[in-house]
Amino acid sequence: MHTERQQEIIETALELINEKGIQGLTIKNLSKKLGITEPAIYRHFENKIQILIAVLDMLKSNTSKIFESERNSSEPAVDKIGRLFEKHFHSFAQKPSLASVIFSEEIFRNEEKLISKISEVIEHNNQTLLAILKEGQQKDEIRTDIDAGHLVVFIMGTLRLFVKKWQFAGFAFNLEKEGTQLVQAVKLLISKK
């Protein structure tokens, strides 16, 4: 659990990444934006990497809740997957900086701790989605002519590409509204016919 000040630093770091990219996330920029001294930040976080790890921990917690709530739902697998998309679109629309972090490859390059942390997030989400898909295949809700592992790649890749398009468009379109149409297409593609 983070202190109130640590949470404020994390939120501000997200804003800076969203506004200026990862290169804009510096202790100096953070201190200016927060209106505190650089040493004050170091009292809460050892360095920039520790701040990014805290951001990824927050992201892992948020996405885990989304995936686990759907995994434990009694709804058909196709509906669970549709809601996974909808909940992610809502989360990103509310806080676009989260998309900037999770889909920003330059953050992780050459930093083993960050690569490890994001790998944890991705692997947990992939395994949960895989379980949903396999259950749906067993219940004859999800097509079985495609391996469930390949469907995971298809679904996660679709989500990622769609959110990246939204980012590249400068968040100019309504992610949730446009995402509804994408969700219907994904459901159609993975459903047992």
Summary of the structure (lengths in Angstrom):
residues: 193
radius of gyration: 18.2
end to end distance: 46.1
largest distance: 60.8
contacts: 566
relative contact order: 0.12
helix: 78%
strand: 1%
